[in-house]
Amino acid sequence: MVVDLSVDIARDLARQFVGDLHPRWEHLQAVGRRAEDLCETAGLSETVAIAAWLHDIGYGPAIAHTGFHPLDGARFLIEHGAPRDVVRLVAWHTGAGFEAQERGLLDDLGGFAQPSVDELDALTMIDLATSPTGEPLLDVKRIAEILSRYEDGHPVHEAVENSRASLLASSRRAKAALGLPQDWPGGG
């Protein structure tokens, strides 16, 4: 179904499965657009831009089976012939391993090979640079926002708390690799 995946097809798939979920759709659009902009201005790979459009597809009601969106999205994409590099990025994006551990799904997530560190860093950076409603936000403020939205003990809160240093290191590495200032994208 999606074997010849392009940014345009990824955008259409995201709209099809997540377009009615607000503000998730606003976040997803902004992440996708930032990735597309970075392809043009900073040499970001198209693989990362495709994954950026699909990183939250697992929230789609027709796709969500476990309630852990990286795993649900990756399973959906692999079943429909998406390129393995894209599937891996969706599976492991933005500290997913930490949340999988909290949810008891690490073995399931481990069925997907880890993606390229550079590409994973870039996707993490873009995701952390985007508020839930799509506005630009500094990575440290995005992490604080996530922690404020989930109570202590919730798997997302615990995963983000445990992965904070790792997430910020990924974001820093990606900014350096892409020649972006450490306060990219500004805002918030």
N, C-alpha and C positions, 0 to 999 in steps of 0.2 A: 504493500500500500504506500509506504513512504520511503522506499529504497533510495530514490534520487532526491534526497532531502535538500532543499535550498532554504535560504532565509525567508523567501516569500512563502514557501509551503509551510515552514515552521510557524510563521506568523498566522497563517490561515488555520493551522491545526490548533494553535493556542486560542484563537478567537472562537473556534468551533467548540472547544471543550471547557474553556474558562471565561469566555466573553460575557457570560451572564453573572459572573461572581464579582461583586463589587465590595470593597475596593481592590480585591486581588487582581482583577483585570487591569486596573490603572497601574498597579505596581509592575505587573508583567510587561505591559506595553513600554513603560519607561525603561525597564531593564533591557528589553530588546532594542529599543531605539538607542540607548547609550552604547550598547555593544556594536550596533551598526555604525554609529558615529566613530567609534574607536577603530573599527576596521578601516575606515577611510582616512582617519587622521593619525593613527598611532600604529598601524600594522597588525592589529588584532586579527587572529585567524577567523575565517568564516565558521569554522567548527564551533568556536566559542559563541559567536553571534547566534548560530542556530540553537545551541544549547541554552542561551540566554532567553530566547523566545519560548523554549520548552521547559525550563527549569521547574516551573510550578504547575505543569500540566496535570500532575498527579492529584491536584485538588479538585479536578473536574469530577462531578458526581458519577459520571459513567465510568470513570477510571479508578476512583478512590475505593480500594478494597480493604487495605490494612489500616488506613488512617494515617499512614506515614507517607507523605506525598513524594519524597525522592524515590522510594522503592516502588510505589504504585506507578509513577510516571515512567521509570526505567523499564518496568515490566511491560507496560503498554507499548512503549517505543520498540523494545526488542521483539515483541510479538508481531509488530507491524513492519519489521525490516529496516528500522532506522540504523544508520551507521553506528558501529560499536563505540567509536570515540564520543559521539554525541550522547549515547545511552550512558556511558560511564560518567560523563560530566553531570548529567541529570541525577544519576544515582548518588553521587558523592558530593554534590554541591553544598557549599556553605556549612561545613561542619556536620554533614549528615551522619558520619560515622559516630559522632558523639551522641546524637539523638537516637540512632539505631541502638546503641548500647543501652540508653535509658529505657527504650521501649522493648528490649529483649529481641530485637530484630537484626542484630549484628551479623549473625550467620546468614540470614537472608540477603542482607546487603552485600556480604562478602562473596556472594555468587556473581557479583559484577566486579571485574578487575578495576583496580584504581586507575584513574585517568592520568594524563600528563600533569605533572605538578605545575608547570607554567600555565597551562590552560585552566586548571582548577583554581589557581591563584587569581587569574583574570576574572573568571566567572564569580568567584567569591567577592572580589573587589567591587564588581559592578552591582551585585546583589546588595552588598552592604552600603552602597552609595545611593540607595533608592528607598525612600520611605514607603510605608504601606499604601500610600495614595499617589505615589509616583514622583514626589518632589525630590530634588537632590539633597543628600544628607551626608555628613561626614560619618565615616565608618564607626567611630567611637560613639557617636550619638545614635546611630542606628542600633548598635548593640544595646545601649541603655534603653532605647525605645522598646526593643523586643523584651528585655527583662522586665520592664514596667508593665507590659501587656499580659504577661503570664505570671501566675503566683509561684512562690517557692514550692518546690516539690513537683510542679508540672514538668513533664519530660522536656519540653522546649526550654523552659527556664533553666533547668539543671544542665541541659546540653550546652546552651549558650554560655552559661556561667563557667562551665568546665572548659569550653573551647575558646573563650574570649582571647587569650594570648595567641593561640594558634590562628584564629580568624584575623586578628589585627596584623600578625606577621605575614599572612597570605596577602592581605591587602597592601601592605607596605612593599612586599616583593613585586607584586604586579605593577604598582605605580612606578617603581624604579625601572622595571623591565620595559614598560611602555613609555617611559620618559615623561610621566605625569608628575605634577607637584604632589607632595604628601597631603595637602589639603584639598585634593581633587575629590569631589566635583564642586566643592564650596557648598554653600547653603547650610541651613539649619544651624 
